[in-house]
């Protein structure tokens, strides 16, 4: 993947709802994408943990862009199914997500996302997701 494609994906990732959430790109590689969230009070639920919806959104969106690194430039990627396991409450002020394509089909891709809470410089696994996605050609009649 060339630097122009990498730059495009970094910029494209942070739009709309993901931009509102505050997700940031940490790295972009072929079949891999990493993101970060500086947790704010709006991300927390009533007990002070990061809301499960924030965690799921981060895992899904990051997985989509891991898939996007493998798709032709005239294609986009859409999630068609996912499952997420919450391993423990997300505490701390930083979440990171690492997504990896584990099945890179021409149209159907399968990606895993691991989400970690950073607490006192220690990564604590908080969620694991498995995503099925499809590559869709832009402007397809």
C-alpha positions, 0 to 999 in steps of 0.5 A: 500500500502506498503512502497516498492510500495510507493518508487517504484512509487516515483522513477518511476514517475520521468523519461523521459519527466516528469524528464526533466520538473522537476516534483517532488513527494510530496506524494503517497497514495492509490488512491491519488498522489501529485506533485510539480514543481519549475517553471523555465523560460523554463516553461513559455510562452511569457507572463510570465505565466506557459505554458498550456502544462506544466500544462496539462502534470503535471495534466495528469502524476500525475493522471496516478500515482494516478491510478497506486497506485490502479493497480496490480503490473504487470499492467501499466496505460495509459490515454485514454481521458482527459479534462482540464479547465484552471481557470486562468493564472498560476503565481508564482514560484511553481505549485502543483498538487493533483490527486484523483481516483474517479472511481476505476474500474478493467480496467477503472479508472477516476481521477481528478487533481487539479493544484494550483499556489503558490503565496506568500504562497497562493494556487491559483487554476489554472486548473482542469482536468478529466482523463479516464485511462486504466490499461494494463498488462505488457507483454500482448501478 
